[in-house]
Amino acid sequence: MPKDVILTYEGLESLKIELEELSTVKRREVAGRIKEAREFGDISENSEYDDAKNEQAMLETRIAQIEEKIRSAQVVSAEDVSTDVVGVGVTVSVKFEDGKAGKFTIVGSAEAKPPEKLSNESPVGKALMGRKKGEEVIVQLPTGKSRKLKITKIDLGL
C-alpha cells in the first residue's frame, strides 16, 4: 500500500503542472526523436534510437511517479495548520548555538527543497516536529555531529 504523500496546495499544483508538461510536450518530443532515429535504418545498432528509447523509459517512469504522488496526496491547507507547535505547513524561525538565525518551512518530502523547505522526515524537520516556541532542540546530523537550535517563532507557512 503506498504511503501518503504530504503536500501543500502549492506543491500539488506544481506536480500537476509538471505532469501536464511531461505528458504532452515531452512525450511528443521523445516520440519525434524515436521516429527520426528509426528513419536512419537498422535500429539494432542505432545509438540515437537507443538514447531516445531510454529517455522515453525515464519519462514514463517519472510520469508514473508523479501520478502516484497525486493519487496518494494528503493536502495540508492553512485551516489544518496550527502555529502552536511545529508541523507540516509552518515556517519555523530558529537561533543556532553560534547565535546565527535561520528560517525553515516544513513540508512533506515530495516538495522539500533544502535549505528553505525542509522535509518533515529530514533530521532537522523530525527534530522540530511537535515542538513549541522557546524550546531548544538537539538535532542529530547524518555526519554524526549534533546541532542545538532554539525555536524563536512559528508562523503559518502556507
One Martini backbone bead per residue (centre of mass of N, CA, C, O) as a GRO file, in nm:
protein
  158
    1MET     BB    1   0.094   0.037   0.025
    2PRO     BB    2   0.087   0.357  -0.018
    3LYS     BB    3   0.216   0.638   0.089
    4ASP     BB    4   0.154   0.926   0.207
    5VAL     BB    5   0.150   1.246   0.055
    6ILE     BB    6   0.274   1.544   0.163
    7LEU     BB    7   0.098   1.848   0.073
    8THR     BB    8   0.068   2.132  -0.062
    9TYR     BB    9  -0.105   2.310  -0.277
   10GLU     BB   10   0.145   2.407  -0.432
   11GLY     BB   11   0.269   2.122  -0.473
   12LEU     BB   12   0.034   2.001  -0.632
   13GLU     BB   13   0.035   2.204  -0.866
   14SER     BB   14   0.325   2.147  -0.955
   15LEU     BB   15   0.275   1.850  -1.033
   16LYS     BB   16   0.053   1.902  -1.245
   17ILE     BB   17   0.230   2.070  -1.435
   18GLU     BB   18   0.449   1.859  -1.485
   19LEU     BB   19   0.263   1.640  -1.597
   20GLU     BB   20   0.159   1.798  -1.840
   21GLU     BB   21   0.434   1.846  -1.975
   22LEU     BB   22   0.520   1.545  -1.999
   23SER     BB   23   0.252   1.432  -2.145
   24THR     BB   24   0.297   1.624  -2.391
   25VAL     BB   25   0.562   1.762  -2.484
   26LYS     BB   26   0.776   1.536  -2.415
   27ARG     BB   27   0.643   1.302  -2.562
   28ARG     BB   28   0.660   1.427  -2.843
   29GLU     BB   29   0.965   1.463  -2.855
   30VAL     BB   30   1.041   1.163  -2.818
   31ALA     BB   31   0.878   1.051  -3.054
   32GLY     BB   32   1.036   1.213  -3.266
   33ARG     BB   33   1.313   1.085  -3.206
   34ILE     BB   34   1.232   0.795  -3.272
   35LYS     BB   35   1.139   0.841  -3.561
   36GLU     BB   36   1.406   0.958  -3.665
   37ALA     BB   37   1.585   0.709  -3.590
   38ARG     BB   38   1.436   0.502  -3.772
   39GLU     BB   39   1.518   0.647  -4.048
   40PHE     BB   40   1.825   0.534  -4.036
   41GLY     BB   41   1.732   0.233  -3.987
   42ASP     BB   42   1.896   0.018  -3.824
   43ILE     BB   43   1.819  -0.035  -3.475
   44SER     BB   44   2.042  -0.230  -3.352
   45GLU     BB   45   2.283   0.018  -3.420
   46ASN     BB   46   2.117   0.273  -3.280
   47SER     BB   47   2.189   0.522  -3.063
   48GLU     BB   48   1.952   0.720  -3.096
   49TYR     BB   49   1.734   0.514  -3.036
   50ASP     BB   50   1.832   0.424  -2.757
   51ASP     BB   51   1.820   0.704  -2.625
   52ALA     BB   52   1.518   0.756  -2.676
   53LYS     BB   53   1.413   0.504  -2.523
   54ASN     BB   54   1.539   0.579  -2.251
   55GLU     BB   55   1.393   0.849  -2.222
   56GLN     BB   56   1.110   0.727  -2.230
   57ALA     BB   57   1.137   0.553  -1.975
   58MET     BB   58   1.198   0.789  -1.779
   59LEU     BB   59   0.942   0.949  -1.838
   60GLU     BB   60   0.734   0.728  -1.755
   61THR     BB   61   0.835   0.703  -1.467
   62ARG     BB   62   0.780   0.996  -1.380
   63ILE     BB   63   0.480   0.997  -1.441
   64ALA     BB   64   0.407   0.766  -1.244
   65GLN     BB   65   0.510   0.908  -0.988
   66ILE     BB   66   0.325   1.154  -0.999
   67GLU     BB   67   0.055   1.006  -1.007
   68GLU     BB   68   0.097   0.870  -0.729
   69LYS     BB   69   0.126   1.126  -0.560
   70ILE     BB   70  -0.153   1.241  -0.630
   71ARG     BB   71  -0.324   0.998  -0.532
   72SER     BB   72  -0.165   1.009  -0.227
   73ALA     BB   73  -0.252   1.285  -0.142
   74GLN     BB   74  -0.203   1.507   0.139
   75VAL     BB   75  -0.356   1.805   0.195
   76VAL     BB   76  -0.234   2.105   0.328
   77SER     BB   77  -0.400   2.351   0.497
   78ALA     BB   78  -0.440   2.638   0.673
   79GLU     BB   79  -0.668   2.512   0.862
   80ASP     BB   80  -0.468   2.265   0.962
   81VAL     BB   81  -0.281   2.483   1.089
   82SER     BB   82  -0.063   2.527   1.362
   83THR     BB   83   0.129   2.769   1.572
   84ASP     BB   84   0.195   2.608   1.842
   85VAL     BB   85   0.329   2.391   1.655
   86VAL     BB   86   0.529   2.193   1.480
   87GLY     BB   87   0.448   2.155   1.129
   88VAL     BB   88   0.304   2.111   0.851
   89GLY     BB   89   0.311   2.450   0.713
   90VAL     BB   90   0.544   2.583   0.865
   91THR     BB   91   0.739   2.852   0.993
   92VAL     BB   92   1.070   2.838   1.127
   93SER     BB   93   1.237   3.005   1.376
   94VAL     BB   94   1.592   3.012   1.450
   95LYS     BB   95   1.858   2.952   1.690
   96PHE     BB   96   2.178   2.907   1.705
   97GLU     BB   97   2.452   2.848   1.908
   98ASP     BB   98   2.615   3.086   1.735
   99GLY     BB   99   2.356   3.308   1.680
  100LYS     BB  100   2.229   3.225   1.439
  101ALA     BB  101   1.981   3.248   1.194
  102GLY     BB  102   1.674   3.072   1.094
  103LYS     BB  103   1.459   2.941   0.817
  104PHE     BB  104   1.175   2.709   0.800
  105THR     BB  105   0.987   2.506   0.592
  106ILE     BB  106   0.745   2.263   0.646
  107VAL     BB  107   0.737   1.965   0.453
  108GLY     BB  108   0.704   1.733   0.246
  109SER     BB  109   0.917   1.527   0.070
  110ALA     BB  110   0.803   1.601  -0.225
  111GLU     BB  111   0.877   1.941  -0.165
  112ALA     BB  112   1.163   1.952  -0.097
  113LYS     BB  113   1.406   2.251  -0.061
  114PRO     BB  114   1.687   2.285   0.032
  115PRO     BB  115   1.688   2.503   0.304
  116GLU     BB  116   1.389   2.620   0.307
  117LYS     BB  117   1.256   2.330   0.245
  118LEU     BB  118   1.166   2.097   0.484
  119SER     BB  119   1.139   1.791   0.578
  120ASN     BB  120   0.967   1.595   0.813
  121GLU     BB  121   1.209   1.360   0.762
  122SER     BB  122   1.429   1.517   0.841
  123PRO     BB  123   1.635   1.581   1.090
  124VAL     BB  124   1.524   1.867   1.150
  125GLY     BB  125   1.223   1.816   1.109
  126LYS     BB  126   1.192   1.594   1.323
  127ALA     BB  127   1.297   1.763   1.567
  128LEU     BB  128   1.065   1.993   1.536
  129MET     BB  129   0.834   1.823   1.561
  130GLY     BB  130   0.602   1.927   1.814
  131ARG     BB  131   0.722   2.190   1.885
  132LYS     BB  132   0.787   2.489   2.068
  133LYS     BB  133   0.818   2.788   2.156
  134GLY     BB  134   1.147   2.800   2.317
  135GLU     BB  135   1.260   2.547   2.236
  136GLU     BB  136   1.511   2.307   2.258
  137VAL     BB  137   1.712   2.147   1.999
  138ILE     BB  138   1.853   1.835   1.908
  139VAL     BB  139   2.046   1.756   1.620
  140GLN     BB  140   2.101   1.476   1.427
  141LEU     BB  141   2.343   1.428   1.206
  142PRO     BB  142   2.472   1.233   0.953
  143THR     BB  143   2.777   1.294   1.053
  144GLY     BB  144   2.724   1.275   1.394
  145LYS     BB  145   2.652   1.537   1.462
  146SER     BB  146   2.539   1.813   1.660
  147ARG     BB  147   2.257   2.048   1.696
  148LYS     BB  148   2.157   2.354   1.836
  149LEU     BB  149   1.816   2.478   1.879
  150LYS     BB  150   1.594   2.765   1.881
  151ILE     BB  151   1.266   2.846   1.905
  152THR     BB  152   1.129   3.173   1.807
  153LYS     BB  153   0.919   3.094   1.564
  154ILE     BB  154   0.568   3.045   1.447
  155ASP     BB  155   0.440   3.019   1.121
  156LEU     BB  156   0.261   3.050   0.851
  157GLY     BB  157   0.358   2.878   0.538
  158LEU     BB  158   0.097   2.892   0.324
   0.00000   0.00000   0.00000
